[in-house]
Amino acid sequence: VIDAERSLDWGKNTNLYFEKNSFTIGYAEKIKLNKIFDTLIKMTGNSVIITGFADKSGDKNYNAYLSEKRAKAVQNYFLSKGIDKKRLIINFMGDSESDSINQADRKVVVDIISH
């Protein structure tokens, strides 16, 4: 049994990485999401901010689309597990915070917040 409060590094965001031009959540990233899910189940007063990003490999419109699809993929993962949509805040940044075509910029950042 995972102790969600101990398995997550409180005060830090959880980064979920994606392949180039993809919004498919990989196996390793699902493990991270399951830890967050466990926390959300135990701490019903908490919500998450889900922010999608893209690298600079595409044009701005495509990168905005891709970052939105990544954020919504994470949102849908939580919804499929029964988390209330009201607890899921999504943002998407496109490539506005990217300096490169590095995989580190192809991500979704999930931040747990309390009310």
C-alpha positions in Angstrom: 0.0 0.0 0.0 1.3 3.4 -1.0 1.4 6.1 1.7 0.5 8.9 -0.6 1.4 11.7 1.8 4.9 10.3 2.1 5.4 9.3 -1.5 4.8 12.8 -2.8 7.3 15.6 -2.2 5.0 18.2 -0.7 5.8 21.8 -1.8 6.9 20.6 -5.2 5.1 20.1 -8.4 4.9 16.7 -10.1 6.2 16.7 -13.7 4.7 14.2 -16.2 6.7 13.9 -19.4 5.5 13.2 -22.9 7.0 12.0 -26.2 7.3 14.5 -29.0 4.0 15.4 -30.6 2.1 13.1 -28.2 -0.4 13.5 -25.4 -0.5 9.8 -24.5 0.3 9.3 -20.8 3.1 6.7 -20.4 3.3 3.9 -17.9 5.8 5.7 -15.6 3.7 8.8 -15.6 0.6 6.8 -14.7 2.4 5.6 -11.6 3.0 9.3 -10.6 -0.7 10.1 -11.3 -1.8 7.2 -9.2 0.1 8.6 -6.2 -1.6 11.9 -6.7 -4.9 10.1 -7.0 -4.3 8.3 -3.7 -3.7 11.7 -2.1 -6.8 13.2 -3.6 -8.9 10.3 -2.2 -7.5 10.7 1.3 -7.5 14.5 1.3 -10.9 15.4 -0.1 -10.4 19.1 0.5 -7.5 19.2 -2.0 -7.6 20.0 -5.7 -5.0 20.0 -8.4 -3.8 22.5 -10.9 -2.9 20.7 -14.2 -0.7 22.8 -16.5 0.3 21.5 -20.0 3.4 22.6 -21.8 5.1 22.0 -25.2 8.6 22.4 -26.5 9.4 24.8 -29.4 9.5 22.1 -32.1 6.1 23.1 -33.7 4.4 26.3 -34.5 2.7 28.3 -31.7 -0.8 27.2 -32.6 0.1 23.6 -32.7 2.1 23.8 -29.5 -0.9 25.5 -27.8 -3.1 22.7 -29.0 -0.7 20.0 -27.9 -0.3 21.5 -24.4 -4.1 21.7 -24.1 -4.4 18.0 -25.1 -1.8 17.0 -22.6 -3.5 18.8 -19.8 -6.9 17.4 -20.7 -5.4 13.9 -20.9 -4.3 14.2 -17.3 -7.7 15.7 -16.4 -9.5 12.8 -18.1 -7.3 10.3 -16.2 -8.4 11.7 -12.9 -12.1 11.9 -14.1 -12.0 8.3 -15.2 -10.9 7.4 -11.6 -13.8 9.3 -10.1 -12.3 12.6 -9.1 -14.8 15.4 -9.3 -14.2 17.8 -12.1 -14.5 20.7 -9.7 -11.2 19.6 -8.1 -9.3 19.7 -11.4 -8.1 23.1 -12.7 -6.5 23.0 -16.1 -4.2 25.5 -17.8 -2.1 25.2 -21.0 0.9 27.3 -21.8 1.9 26.1 -25.3 5.6 26.8 -25.8 5.5 30.2 -24.0 7.9 28.9 -21.2 10.1 26.8 -23.4 13.6 27.6 -24.6 14.3 24.5 -26.7 13.0 21.3 -28.2 14.1 19.4 -25.1 11.9 16.7 -23.7 11.9 18.5 -20.3 9.6 21.1 -21.9 7.1 18.4 -23.2 5.3 18.0 -19.9 2.3 18.5 -17.7 2.9 19.9 -14.2 0.5 18.8 -11.5 0.3 20.8 -8.3 -1.8 19.7 -5.3 -3.5 22.6 -3.6 -5.6 22.8 -0.4 -8.6 25.0 0.0 
